Amino acid sequence: MQNPLMQTIEALAKEKGIEADTIVTAIEDAVLTASRKYYKTNENLKTRFNTETGQVDLFAIKNIVEEVTDDATQISLTQAQELYGSEAEVDMEIEFPKRTDVLGRIAAQTAKQVIFQKVREAEREKIFEEYNQRVGEVLNAMVKRFENGDLIVEIGRVEAALPRKEQSRAESYTPGERLRAVIKAVNRSAKGPQIVLSRTDPALLIKLFEQEVPEIYDGTVMIRGAVREAGDRAKVAVYSRERDVDPVGACVGMKGTRVQAIIRELRGEKIDIVEWSDDSILFVTNALSPAKVQRVSIVDDKERVVEVVVEDKQLSLAIGKKGQNVRLAAKLTGWRIDIKSEEEKRKEVELQFGALELGEGETAEGETEEQPDASLEASVENGDSELAAESTEADLSAEAGEPAEGAEPAKAEEQS
């Protein structure tokens, strides 16, 4: 028949979710610590839990040596053979029992603290090992209490924290209420709950789609990206591996039943489901849904900047409330999106053409101003050429004895 202490140990181990041996080891360490504090000796003390009696036995361990240099931890071979006969040999260890009933109240209090500490450490290590591998998984939790804005929830027998920054601003909770949250992190911290949950992480949205849409669960439809502004709006990009399966229709469900279940879980958060494409222009066009896009052009491929033109009446819808729609679309696609209406684009083009025409007009005026100077120079050059030509002709006539034009013959005047 088991002793009452062993039964208590097993019940405590079952309650805390740890092994009974862990608690036994904690009790042995606790008695060992209390004994060292009481005896204040350099002896090599050791404790062992007796499962039959429920007592913790205390021993002083001594090594058998040829020549003793430390009486507290060593015993000579001669003394050992006197106690245990010829079986005693050098380098063997001998256990000398010591009393534990003299430890007193202070030592018992120390042992109690050590036991609690060891059990708590074992419990936290067990929680860390169990939940650290489940980061990103969605769990059902029940609201337990509030602490400085943070929500303390219960997952089975374990407490978890839902910090204020991980709570949706559109949600309010009451103690005893059930909710679903995703495990964001598991800490080894000594104080407070180790498990950190989130209701704002996009991983929660992805996991809810996996639970609600069989095509996503079996891999026919893939979620290529998800972005959220918790409590207001979310966008999900989906892609189908099979040509016959419509990814958006599979996620929406018949009459919207599948997506409506997720919206209810997220307390009315609007969800835009768009089709993913490896064509950047088409993907940006889809991501700006529900707005209808006229055209998309890539401005800078390296910096990933695109310009989107929409109808005038679609501009506010494309931008969204406080820029929410275009902001989520930019996060989802990874492109910086510059949205313009047709009127804005038309004015921009007209302004560019006006600047171009103005530049051409200034160039033409400049050429016209330079033209008279060139003509004048040409006229002067032509005049000089004509004068030079006349001078040359007069010189040639004089040499040949012919009068130049306008000259009167000298001989004729003399004869008359």
Residue pairs with C-beta under 8 A, 6 or more apart in sequence:
3 51
3 52
3 53
3 54
4 54
5 54
6 51
6 54
9 20
9 23
9 24
9 27
10 20
12 23
12 119
13 19
13 20
13 22
13 23
16 119
16 122
16 123
16 126
17 123
17 126
17 157
18 119
18 122
18 123
18 126
19 122
22 118
22 119
22 122
23 115
23 118
23 119
23 122
24 49
25 118
26 114
26 115
26 118
26 119
26 122
27 49
27 56
27 111
27 115
28 47
28 48
28 49
28 56
29 47
29 114
29 118
30 110
30 111
30 112
30 113
30 114
30 115
30 118
31 47
31 56
31 58
31 100
31 103
31 111
32 45
32 46
32 47
32 58
33 110
33 111
33 114
34 103
34 107
34 108
34 110
34 111
34 114
35 45
35 47
35 58
35 98
35 100
35 103
35 107
36 45
37 106
37 107
37 110
38 102
38 103
38 104
38 107
39 45
39 98
41 72
42 70
42 72
42 73
43 60
43 61
43 72
43 73
44 60
44 61
44 62
44 72
44 73
45 58
45 59
45 60
45 61
45 98
46 58
46 59
46 60
46 61
46 95
47 56
47 57
47 58
47 59
48 56
48 57
48 59
49 55
49 56
49 57
50 56
50 57
55 100
56 100
57 97
57 100
58 97
58 98
58 99
58 100
59 95
59 96
59 97
59 98
60 95
60 96
60 98
61 73
61 93
61 94
61 95
61 96
62 73
62 74
62 75
62 93
62 94
62 96
63 73
63 74
63 75
63 91
63 92
63 93
64 74
64 75
64 76
64 77
64 80
64 88
64 89
64 90
64 91
64 92
64 93
64 94
65 74
65 75
65 76
65 77
65 90
65 91
66 76
66 77
66 90
67 76
68 74
68 75
68 76
75 94
77 88
77 89
77 90
80 88
80 92
80 94
81 88
83 94
84 94
88 94
103 111
124 188
124 190
124 194
127 158
127 186
127 194
127 195
128 186
128 187
128 188
128 194
131 158
131 183
131 186
131 194
131 195
132 186
134 183
135 183
135 184
135 185
135 186
136 182
136 183
136 203
136 207
137 182
137 183
137 207
138 180
138 181
138 182
138 204
138 207
138 208
138 211
139 155
139 160
139 180
139 181
139 182
139 183
139 197
140 155
140 178
140 179
140 180
141 153
141 154
141 155
141 160
141 162
141 178
141 179
141 180
141 181
141 197
142 153
142 154
142 176
142 177
142 178
142 179
143 151
143 152
143 153
143 173
143 174
143 175
143 176
143 177
143 178
143 179
144 152
144 153
144 154
144 159
144 175
145 152
145 175
146 152
149 163
149 164
150 161
150 162
150 163
150 164
151 161
151 162
151 163
151 167
151 173
152 159
152 160
152 161
152 162
152 193
153 159
153 160
153 161
153 162
153 179
153 181
153 197
154 160
155 195
158 195
159 193
159 195
160 193
160 194
160 195
160 196
160 197
161 192
161 193
161 195
161 196
161 197
162 181
162 196
162 197
162 198
162 199
163 196
165 200
166 184
166 196
166 197
166 198
166 199
166 200
166 201
167 199
167 200
168 199
168 200
168 230
168 231
168 266
168 267
168 269
169 230
169 231
170 230
170 231
170 232
170 267
170 268
170 269
171 199
171 231
171 267
173 179
179 199
180 204
180 208
180 265
181 197
181 198
181 199
181 204
182 197
182 198
182 199
182 201
182 203
182 204
182 207
183 195
183 196
183 197
184 196
184 197
184 198
184 201
184 203
185 195
185 196
186 194
186 195
186 196
187 194
187 196
188 194
198 204
199 230
200 228
200 230
201 228
202 226
202 227
202 228
202 234
205 226
205 228
205 234
205 236
205 262
205 266
205 271
206 223
206 226
206 236
208 262
208 265
208 266
209 216
209 223
209 236
209 251
209 262
210 216
210 217
211 217
212 253
212 258
212 259
212 261
212 262
213 221
213 250
213 251
213 253
213 258
215 221
215 240
215 245
215 247
215 250
215 251
216 222
216 223
216 238
216 250
216 251
219 241
220 240
220 241
220 242
220 245
220 250
221 238
221 239
221 240
221 241
221 245
221 247
221 250
221 251
222 238
222 239
222 240
222 241
222 247
223 236
223 237
223 238
224 237
224 238
224 239
224 276
225 236
225 237
225 276
225 332
226 234
226 235
226 236
226 237
226 332
227 234
227 235
227 328
227 331
227 332
228 234
228 269
229 324
229 327
229 328
230 266
230 269
231 266
231 267
231 269
232 269
232 270
232 321
232 324
233 269
233 270
233 271
233 272
233 320
233 324
233 325
233 328
234 266
234 269
234 270
234 271
234 272
234 328
235 271
235 272
235 273
235 274
235 287
235 328
235 329
235 332
236 251
236 271
236 272
236 273
236 274
237 274
237 275
237 276
237 283
237 286
237 287
237 332
238 247
238 248
238 250
238 251
238 273
238 274
238 275
238 276
239 247
239 275
239 276
240 246
240 247
240 250
247 275
247 276
248 273
248 274
248 275
251 258
251 259
251 273
252 258
252 259
252 273
253 259
253 260
259 271
259 273
262 271
263 269
263 270
263 271
272 289
272 290
272 328
274 286
274 287
274 289
274 332
275 286
276 283
276 286
277 283
277 286
280 298
280 306
280 333
280 335
281 296
281 297
281 298
281 306
283 333
284 293
284 296
284 306
284 308
284 329
284 333
284 335
284 337
285 293
285 296
285 308
287 328
287 329
287 332
287 333
288 308
288 318
288 325
288 326
288 329
288 337
288 339
290 317
291 310
291 314
291 317
291 318
291 325
292 310
292 311
292 314
293 308
293 309
293 310
293 314
293 318
294 309
294 310
294 311
294 342
295 308
295 309
296 306
296 307
296 308
296 309
297 306
297 307
298 305
298 306
298 307
299 305
299 306
299 307
299 338
303 336
304 334
304 335
304 336
305 335
305 336
305 338
306 335
306 336
306 337
306 338
307 338
307 340
308 318
308 337
308 338
308 339
308 340
309 339
309 340
309 341
309 342
309 345
310 318
310 339
310 340
310 341
310 342
311 341
311 342
312 341
312 342
312 343
314 341
315 339
315 341
317 325
318 325
318 326
318 339
319 325
319 326
319 339
320 326
320 327
320 328
326 337
326 339
329 337
330 336
330 337
340 348
393 404
394 404
397 403
397 404
398 404
403 409
